[in-house]
Amino acid sequence: MKCPNCDTELRQMVPGLYECPKCKTIIKEKKKKEEKPEELSITQGDWFMRNTKLNANYEICEQGIIAHQTPKMMIAALICHSPDFPKSSYIRLSWFKDSARIHWGMVKIRDKAVLLNTIKALKSIDKNFDEEFNWIGKGDTPADPDLSDVDYLNYKIVDKMCPVCGKKLKKRKKFYECENQVCGELYVIVHGLPLFNYPAENLPLRFVKNLPIAYYIPVAGITTQMHVGDWKAISVIYKESNPERKWLRFYWWTRNLQPYLKSQLIMDMEADKSLTWSSRKGVKSPNIYDKSIIKPLIDALKKIETIWG
């Protein structure tokens, strides 16, 4: 870089600041304005690493698609991986707040079937709710299903045989265990019913109300993933104090069943607390207040599905 006054080569004082050794003019280097990606275009991950508050110590963005952005908020579908497991990628549906694009909400999807369920659930919500998130589907808002219904979430063990490998199951106090050492599948028994990681592709994707939502009241929601310790759903909700104002929220609950399984007591109030679902740490506030965002979000998820290995 040369001095604009005397054409002498400038000397760097500190990064971004230069001095002319001849006429002592101080020149500040102009920063190149970075282009903002267009919505629904595939953007390389380094742009998101530079322009959002993603923490490279925990996850690296490979590619991403912005579904919606304003000066105050951005929603994007990202393909990410952990620095320790570069070959194991996942979808990070991310909310970023303010011009600094700080983390404001997220849900991670590791199974393509769960991603497809998310797309289908959003389509169903878009169809059955109006612009103010009022129910416009057929009939009244759906009632709670019978959770003992085998077609919903729970699984009934038939003839004490493992549904995975077909071998015999051994009943413990609080779970069934497959005697096949190669399989070794566990089925946790809760309230007399054996539970298992329900295959995402078999979920009914029906509207329900009985979701473990705290602080807000669900109008209706759809479960997109149901594992013994990992539950994801999308629900229209409202505050009890203001039922007229409704919005959409992505939920991700987890639970650690180890205290329940390790307890030798049939009735153990302390161990039974581990059956309670809690919001996953770091999920924060993945909300959609404007229903018109749903369609571009569906388009972004469809496009990210085609490039996610």
Secondary structure, DSSP 8 states (H G I E B T S, - for coil): -B-TTT--B-EEEETTEEE-TTT--EEE----------TTSEEEHHHHHHHS---TTT-EEEEEEEEEEETTEEEEEEEEEETTEEEEEEEEEEEEETTTTEEEEEEEE--HHHHHHHHHHHHHHHHHB-TT--B-SSSSS-----TT-TTTT----STTB-TTT--BEEE-SSEEEES-TTT--EEEEETTEEE--B-GGG-----BS-----SSEEEEEEEEEEETTEEEEEEEEEETTEEEEEEEEEEEEE---HHHHH---SS-HHHHGGGS-EE-TT-B--EE--GGGHHHHHHHHHHHHHH--
